[in-house]
Amino acid sequence: MLETRDIVTVIALILGPVLAVLITFWYQRRRQKYDAKERLFSVLMANRKANPPTFEWANALNLIDVVFADNRDVVEKWHEVYNIVIQPQFNLGQWGHTYIELLSKMASTLGYRRLQQTDIDRFYAPQAHGTQASLTQEMQIELLRVLKSTQTLRIEEKK
């Protein structure tokens, strides 16, 4: 006949590995959610003052409702930002302030407690990037002007 000690040992042998697997699955899911939030936040931070806005930045904004679904403050602040940005002529000051608040709430959620709004507002972009963007825009405008005013393009075969 089995003693109580033997029964407890058998139960522990069965439940121990099952509990270990369940805890591992729970931890992995929790880690995946955190990593998704961190990636989204990183994209928004890296592109926060890109002009023109990048596709990556816009895509990240569109994921906030899903990735931060468990954080009501972040989602509500995102909805405030969205309501500003969808206006054809939105107030840049209001937009900037509300967007910084959104990033600040995300930072707090992720554990970046020492990251201040003034840090979020600070952004470095080399002058060379601005110069290159201006030249590219000028070139595109000029090329479009030439193409629009050209009736036909003659192509001559070289001999």
Secondary structure, DSSP 8 states (H G I E B T S, - for coil): ---HHHHHHHHHHHHHHHHHHHHHHHHHHHHHHHHHHHHHHHHHHHTTT-SS--HHHHHHHHHHHHHTTT-HHHHHHHHHHHHHHTSTT--HHHHHHHHHHHHHHHHHHTT-TT--HHHHH-----HHHHHHHHHHHHHHHHHHHHHHH-S--------
